[in-house]
Amino acid sequence: METLPFWAWMAFFVFIAAMLALDLGVFHRKSHTVAMKEALTWCGVWFSLAMTFNAIVWWWLGNQAALEFFTGYLIEICLSIDNVFVFIVIFTYFKVPPQHQHRVLFWGILGAAVMRLIFIFAGVALLERFHWLIYIFGGFLVLTGIKMALPKKEEIDPEKNIAVRLFRKFFPVTPNYVGGQFFAMHHGRKMATPLFIVLLVVETTDVAFALDSIPAVLAITKNTFIVFTSNIFAILGLRALYFALSGVMGLFRYLGLGLAFILVFIGVKMLLTSLSIHVPIGVSLSVIAATLTVSVLASIYIPERKRGTS
């Protein structure tokens, strides 16, 4: 695995920090409800930045690395769609005011970036030291894909989140939201607000999703820089993706099946790699793109069967 110079990592971190500072400090300094037009604009901004970075990767590291970045980015975007559904459930359950949802997602994704950096380096180090773990990662992805394809019987209940239950047990929480604050004074005491509870649920939920997405990208490449940067560009665009898709998620009813197939495909690819059977990166990218396209088109053009009809 190629080791990139320290300055490359620092340059990337400085760039991302600058973009996040502009995002929260300039463009979203005041809390407001994000409209569809604004969300689509930001989707375009983050996608353009990701493709510009991909061009730099191609120029600097070559065609193979550029394909790996784009494939990893596409995988993470696909799997992030499940996050959008969960965010909708969380915000609806806690009745989060629309004008404060961006703030929660901003800090939630910032925490997610730190956690993924840890997970990625740990995952690569484990695979290099214990090669047999590739069977576990591959099998886990296959089983996760199969589980995703099966009908879901249980609804998501954020109050069952173990982190939330532990936090409520040891720390006081205000009865109502206090603007966009995570902590506030209440009856002379410094207390967390329900908005911080929502942030806690978003953070811990992302940890669970990272257990799927990071092994999936590691099946494409073991280059930590490519894995991390493709992950970060995808999750930075996740906020805009949430606001763009939150109102139309119900239209893409076959997308879940497509994502399930992608996870199974990547899991099988990882298992084949352990047997010295390598699936070309171009084939992986084509399968993922085709599956996503077919899932979306099927959702649009195949009429939904009403219950009770044969």
N, C-alpha and C positions, 0 to 999 in steps of 0.2 A: 504494500500500500504506500502510495506517494505521500511524503510528509511535506506540507506546505510551510513556508516561512511564517514566523510569528507576526510579522507586519501585515500579512494578508488577513489574518484573523482580526487584528486590531483595526485595520481599515474597514472591515465589514462591520464590526461592532460600532465604530464611530459613525458610519453611515446610517445604520439602523437607529442609533440613539438620536441622531440629528433629525431623521424623518419622524420619529415618535414625538420629539420635542415640538416640531412644527405642527404635527397632527393635534396634540392635546393643548399646546401652549398658544397656537395661533388660530388654526381652523376650527377647533372645537373648544375654545377657551370658555365659551358660555354654553351651558346646558340647553339643548334644544332637541326637538323630535327630528330624527333623520328621515327626510323624504326620499321617495324612490329615485328621483333624478340625482340627488346628492349621492345616494348609495351607489348607483350605477357609475357615476363619475369617479368615485373612489375605487370601485372595482377596476375601472380602466386604468387608473393611476398605478395601483399596486401591480396589476398584470403587466403594464408597460415597464415598470421598474424591474420586475422579475425577468422579462424577456431581454431587457438591456443588460442585466447582470449575466444572463445566459450567453449573450453575445460576447461578453468579456471572458467568460469561462471558455468559450469556443476559441477565441483568439489566443488566450493564455495557455490553456491546458489541452486543447485539441477537440476533435469531433466527438470522441468517445465520452469524455467528461461532460461535454455540453448535452449529449443525448441522455446521459445518466441524470444530470440536473433536471432536465425537462421532464423526464419520466417520473423522477421522484416528486417533483412539483405537482404533476398531474395526479399522481396517486394520493398525495396529501390533500389536494383540492377535493378529489372525489370522496375521500373518507371524511373530510370536514363537513360535508353535507349532512352527515348524521349528527354532527355537533349542532348544526343550525336547528334541527328538529328538537334537540334536547334544550337548547337555549330558549326556544319558544315555550316549551313546557315549564322551564324554571321561571322565566319572567312572568308567565301567566299565573302560575301557582302563587308566587309571592306578590303579584299585583304591582310589579315595578313600573313606576311612571315612565312613559316612553322617552322623556327628555333626559332620564338618568341611565338609560340602558347602554349608551355608548361608553359612558364612564366606567361602568362595570366591566364591559368587554375589553376596554383599553387595558385596565390593570390586570384583568384576568389573563389576557394574552401575553402581557409582559411577564407575568409569573410563569406562564406556560413555556415561554422561550427559555427561561432559566432551567426549568425542570427537564426540558427536552435536550438541552445541552448536556446535562448530567446523564440522562438516559442513553443518549447516542454514544458518548465516550465509553460508558459502562458496557453497552451492548457490543461495540466493536472490540473492546478489550477482552470481553468474555468469549466472543467468537474466535478471536485469535489464539486464546489460551486453551479453550475447551471447544474443539471443533465439533464435538458431538452435539453441542447445543443447537446447531443448525437444524437437527432433526426435531427438536422441541419447538423452536421458533416456527419452522415450516408446518409442523403438525398443528400448532396453535392457530396459525392463520387459516388453515383449512377448516378446522373445527369452528372457528369464529365465523367464517363465511357461511358454513352450513347453518349455524345457529341464526345468523342474520336472515337467511332465506326462509326459515320456518316462521309460522305465525306467532306473534308475540302475545302471550296471555297476560303478562303482568304489566301494569302501568307504572310509569316512573313516579316515585314519591320522594321529592327532595328532602322531606322531613326525616326520612329514614337514613339519610347520609350520615355516616358515623362521625365525620369531622364536625358536622353541625350539632349533632347530639352531644358530643364532648364539649364543644365550645359553649353551648347553652348551659351546660352543667356547671361550668366553672366561671363564666363571665356573664355579667348582666347585659341585657339588650333592651333598648328603648322600645316602647310599644308601637311607635309609628316612625315613618321615614322622617328624616330631618334634612330636607333638601337633597343635595347630592353628597352629603357627608357620610363617611364610613364610621366616624366616632363623633360623639357630641356630649355635652354636659346635660344631665337630666337629674333634677332634684339635688343639685350639688355634687353629683357623681359623674365621672367620666365613663361613658357606656358606649358599647358598640351599637350601631343602628341596624335595622333589618337589611339595609343595602350591603353591609359588610357580610351578613349571612349569605346573601345572594352571591357575593364575590367568592366566598368560601366554597359554595356549591359548584360554581363555575370552575374554580381552580381544581378541585378534587375530581370533578367530572372529566376535565381535560387529561388528568393523569391516567384515568382509565382508558381514554381514547388513544393516548400515546402508546399504550401497550399493544395496540393493533397497528398503528401507523408506522412507528419506528421500525419494528421488524420487517414490515412490508417494504420500506425504502432500503433497509439493509440487504434485502434480497436482490436489489438492483445494483448496489455498490457498497463497498466497505470504506470508501473515502469519507472520513468524518466531515471534512469541509463541505463536500457536495451534499451529504445527507443533511447536515445542519442547515446550510443556507437554503436548500430547497424546502425544508420544513418551515423555516422562519418566514420566507417570502409567502408561503401558502397560508400560514396562520395569521400573518399581518393583514392579509386580504380577507380574513374570515369575518371581521366585524362588518365590512361593507357587504360581504356576501350574505350575512344574516339579514341586514336591513333590506337587501334587494330581493331575497327569496322568502322572507318570513310570511308574506301575504299570499304566496303562490305555491308553497310546498306541497299542498294537497293535490296539485295537478300532476305531479311527477310520481305517480303511484308505483311505477315499475323500476324506479331508480334504485330502490332498496335491493331488488333482485340483481340488478346490474352490479352494484357495489359488492354484494355477496359473491358473485362470480369472480370479480376482480380479486378479492381476498383469497378465494380458493386457487385461482390461477397463480397468484404470487407465491402462495404457500407451496404449491406443487413445483413451481420454478425453483424455490429454495431447496426443496428436497432433491430435485434432479441435480442441482449444483453440487450437493453433497456426494452424489454418485458420479461426479465428473462429467455430467451431461449439461452443457451450457446452452441456455436459450439466448440468442442474440438480443441485444438491447433494443434493436429496431423492431424485432418481433414483439417484444414485451410492450413497447410503446404503441404499436399498431393494435394489439389485442385490447389494451386498456382504452384507447381512444374509440375503437369500434364498439366496444361494449357500452361505453358511456353514451355514445351517439344513438345506438339502437334502443337503449333504455329510455332516453328522452323522447325519441320519435314514437316508440310504442305507447308511451304515456299520452302523447298528443293525439295519435291517430286511431288507437284501438279503443273503442267505446267501453266504458266501465259497465260491468255486469251488475245489475241490481240484485240485491238479496231476495231470495224467494223465487227467482227465475231459473229455468233450466236451460 
